[in-house]
Amino acid sequence: MELTVVLEPDPDTDPEDRERLGRQLRDELRELDVDDVSAADGAGPPDGAKSGVAASLTELLVTLSAGGGVFVTVIATIKDWLGRRSAGHKVTVTIDGDTLELTSATPTERAELVETFVRRHQPA
């Protein structure tokens, strides 16, 4: 199972902070029981390209085993990570063409969205 995770930092976030936020999210996802977390395009940024670094840190491909428990944990981790940020950041998670957008919604609204999304993609 593969998830595409895209971090869209608040538009006022400077490039250095964008890179830091992307690195923090990537590192938290790597701490989970996932198979891999890599740049979504599959290739590293071009040599010397700062913008490529930022893009590779904000567009991630998360590869999971077929087990559903890890999927739920990944979504919960993203939700928690976003909840600890005060700025207007957005994270989208796409699986099989279905996208969940997490923004600065209330915790209750976010929980309802996540629950519905997870139910649709939970292995039978």
C-alpha positions in Angstrom: 0.0 0.0 0.0 1.4 3.4 -0.9 0.3 6.8 0.4 1.3 10.1 -1.1 1.7 12.7 1.7 2.0 16.3 0.6 2.7 19.0 3.1 1.6 22.5 2.0 3.0 24.9 4.6 1.3 28.2 5.2 2.1 30.5 2.2 3.9 32.9 4.5 6.4 30.2 5.6 9.9 31.0 4.5 11.8 28.3 2.5 14.1 27.4 5.5 11.0 26.7 7.7 9.3 24.8 4.9 12.4 22.5 4.7 12.4 22.1 8.5 8.7 21.3 8.7 9.0 18.7 5.9 12.0 17.1 7.6 10.1 16.9 10.9 7.1 15.3 9.3 9.2 12.8 7.3 11.2 11.9 10.4 8.1 11.3 12.5 6.7 9.0 9.7 10.0 7.1 9.5 9.7 6.3 13.2 6.6 4.3 12.5 6.4 0.7 11.4 6.3 1.6 7.7 8.3 0.0 4.9 9.7 3.2 3.5 9.3 7.0 3.4 10.9 8.7 0.4 10.5 11.6 -2.0 7.2 11.2 -3.9 8.9 11.5 -7.3 11.2 8.6 -6.4 14.3 10.7 -7.2 16.4 12.9 -5.0 16.7 16.6 -5.7 19.1 17.7 -8.4 22.6 18.5 -7.2 22.8 22.0 -5.7 19.0 22.6 -6.1 17.6 24.1 -2.9 14.0 24.2 -4.2 14.3 20.5 -5.1 15.3 19.8 -1.5 12.2 21.6 -0.2 10.0 19.8 -2.7 11.4 16.4 -1.8 10.8 17.1 1.9 7.2 18.2 1.4 6.0 15.5 -1.1 6.5 12.1 0.4 5.7 8.5 -0.6 4.9 6.3 2.4 5.0 2.6 1.7 3.1 0.3 4.1 2.7 -3.4 4.5 -0.8 -4.7 3.8 -1.7 -4.6 7.5 -4.3 -2.0 8.4 -3.0 -1.1 11.8 0.0 0.8 10.4 -2.3 2.8 8.1 -4.3 4.1 11.0 -1.1 4.9 12.9 0.3 6.9 9.9 -2.9 9.0 9.6 -3.1 9.6 13.4 0.6 10.7 13.4 0.0 13.2 10.6 -3.1 14.5 12.3 -1.2 14.8 15.6 1.8 16.5 13.9 -0.5 19.0 12.2 -2.3 19.7 15.5 1.0 20.7 17.1 1.5 23.4 14.6 -0.2 26.8 15.0 0.2 28.1 11.5 -2.2 27.4 8.6 -0.4 24.4 7.2 -2.2 21.7 5.2 -1.4 18.1 4.7 -3.0 15.9 2.0 -2.9 12.1 2.0 -3.8 10.3 -1.2 -4.4 6.6 -1.6 -5.8 5.0 -4.7 -6.9 8.4 -6.1 -8.8 9.3 -2.9 -7.5 12.3 -1.1 -7.9 13.4 2.6 -7.1 17.0 3.2 -6.1 18.0 6.8 -6.1 21.6 7.7 -6.8 23.8 10.7 -10.2 22.2 11.2 -11.3 21.7 14.8 -10.1 18.5 16.4 -13.6 17.0 16.2 -14.0 17.9 12.5 -10.5 16.4 11.8 -11.3 13.2 13.7 -14.6 12.7 11.7 -12.8 13.2 8.4 -10.0 10.9 9.3 -12.3 8.2 10.6 -14.3 8.2 7.4 -11.1 8.1 5.2 -9.6 5.3 7.2 -12.8 3.2 7.0 -12.8 3.5 3.2 -9.2 2.2 3.0 -9.1 -0.3 5.9 -8.3 -3.8 4.6 -11.3 -6.1 4.9 
